[in-house]
Structure formats: C-alpha cells, structure tokens
Amino acid sequence: MGNQEIINIFKLTASLMELHEENPFKIRTYQNAVFNLDKISSDLATLSQEELAALEGVGKSIAGKIQDLNATGTFPELSSLLAQTPKGVIDILNIKGIGPKKVRSIWKELDIVSTEALLEACNENKIASLKGFGEKTQESIKKELLFASAQKRQMDVCRSRSYCFKT
C-alpha cells in the first residue's frame, strides 16, 4: 500500500470518527498522523513497526495501524466505523466544502443517506433550513453535486467506448 493511500485512509478514519462524535483526542491523533506522514518521503510499507513508531507524530498505535493496513488493507477501528456508516454518507463526506459535522447534521436531522437525496433536499431548500447552513452553503453543495454527476456521466460514456476525447 502506498503512502498516499495510507494517508487517505487515516483522513477518512478521522472524518468518520468526527462524524460519529468519537473522542476528540483520538481524532486529533489521526489528524496529526496525516499531517506528519504527508512529509515522509520513505516508503511506509517498507518500514518496521519500530521505525514507524519513531516517526514524528506517529507513535506505537498509529504504527500498528499502518502495519495492519499493509497486511490486511484495514484495521479494527476503521472497519467498525465503516460498518456503522451508510455508504451514501461516506459519499457525502467526499463533497468539497462540507465537513463531518455538517454531514452529520444532514444525515441525522434529515435522514439523508445518498447524494441523490441530498441533491433533492437542496432543490427543496431543506438544507438551507438546517442550523449552521444557509442559502450559500446549499448552493455550494448543489453545485458540487451537479459537477460530480456531470463528471461521472462523462466517465461512464468514456468507459462505454474504447476511446475518449478531451474537449
């Protein structure tokens, strides 16, 4: 597993922990690990647990999780968080401009668990009515969803052919 893939998994873990209102100190541990691992040029997959633990901002716990990721592709905390989270909510977490706290509000207050339902809620002005949101945030979410949808359609068309031209 490459460094960037490991970093992305730790980012996802921190976001999921925040989404599920886990211990803020644990969340900060993952965020610090992401920050520090991003500076490492060594291949994390080749380092021993001791070498990983010696890296700034890593420690024994994160080093063990890196070892687990390299061995199995996951670690227990991540598996547990993924099991508690609908796949559509994870997709919503990937929307630029809204973080885990806002995603939690959307999920828990409006019971939205897909990007399609989120777009529908934007069209019905339901998002702007949530505390901490507004028209501007709603429009930003809608714009991101429409852009992602257009990109996906374009990629689907390209995959259905053996070629694709850039315009």
N, C-alpha and C positions, 0 to 999 in steps of 0.2 A: 504494500500500500504506500503510495507516495505522500510526501509531506503535506501537500495542499489538500489531499483527500482527508488526511488525519485532522488537519486544521478545520476543514469544513464540518467534519463530524463533531468536533468539540464546539464549534459555533452553534450547530444545530442542538446539541445537548444543552448548552447554556440557554438558548431560546426556549426549548421545551421545559426546562426547569423553571424559567421565569413565567412561562405560560401556566404552569401548574402550581405556581406560588411556592416553590421549594425554598429552602434556606438560602437567604441572600449571600451568605458567606461561601456556600458551595458554588453558587452561580458565579461569584467573583473569582473563585479558583479556576473555573473553566475559562472565563474571560481573560484572566492573566496568562493562562497557559497558551491561549490562542495568540495573544499579543507577543509573547516571548518566542513561541515556536515559529512564528512568521519570520523571525530574524535569523533562524538557524539555517545554515547552508548545508550541513551534514544530512545524509540520508537517515531519517529517524528509524527506518526499518532495519538498518544495519547496526544500530547502537544497542548495547546491552542494557538491562534494566538499571544497573548501577550508573552507567554513563548517562542514561536518560534522566535519572533522578538528580544527577549533579548539575543538569542544565538549569539556568536561572528561570524561576517561575514554574518549574515542573514538579519536582518532589516525587516521593515514592508512589503516592496514589495515582497521579496522572501518568507516571512512567509505567505502572502496571496496566493502566487502561490502554496505553499505546501498544504495549506488548499483546494485550488481548485483541486489539484491533488488527494487528499484524497476523495473529494466529487464527482468529475466528471471524473477523470483519465486524465485530460488535463487542460490547461489554454490558454487564448486567443492568446498570442504571439506564443506559440508552435503550436497551430492549424493553425495559419496564415503562419508560416514558413513551416510547413509540406505541406500545400496546394500549396505553391509556388515551391516546390521541387519535381522533379520526384522521384518515389520510387527507381529506379535504382541508382540514385545519392546518396541516403541515404545508399544503399548497398555499394557503392564505398567508402563512408565515413568510413565504418567499416573495410576497408582494413588496416592492420597493416603497418605502415611506411609512409603513406601519410596523410597529414593533410588537413584541409578545403581549404587552399589557393591552394594547388596543385590540389585538387579535382575540385575546381572552374575553374582552367586552363583547365583541361581535359574536363570538361562539356562545358564551354563557347567557347573554341578555337577549339575543335574537335567535338563538339556536341555529346559527348558520354554520354548516359544515362542508361547504363546497364553494368554489369560485363562481360557479353559475348562480348559486343562491345569493352570493354576495353582490354580484352584478345586478341581479333582480332587486335586491334591497336598496342598492344605490339608485336605481331607476325609480323606486317608490319613495325616495327620500327618508328611508328608515335609518340609514347610517348617520345622517346629519343630526338626527334627534337624540343620539346617544350622548351621554355625558363625556366631555373631553373631545368630542368630534365637532364637526361643523360642515357647512357647505363646501368650504375649500378642501378639507380632508376627503369628503365624499367624492368630490370631482376628481381629486388626485387618484383615489383608489379606482374609480371608474375608468379613468384614462389609462392607468397601468393595466387593468384587466382587459380592456379593449386592445391595447397594444400587444399584450401577451397572446391573446386569442388570434390576432392577425398573424403574428409570428408563427404560431402553431399551425395555422391553416397553410401558410406558405411552406413550412417544412413538410407537412403532410403531402402537399402537391409535389414537392421536390422528390420525396421518397417514393411516390407512386410512379414516377418516371425514372429512367436511368440517368437522367441529366437534370441540371437546374441552372438557369441563367440568372446572374445577378443583374438587377435593374438599377 
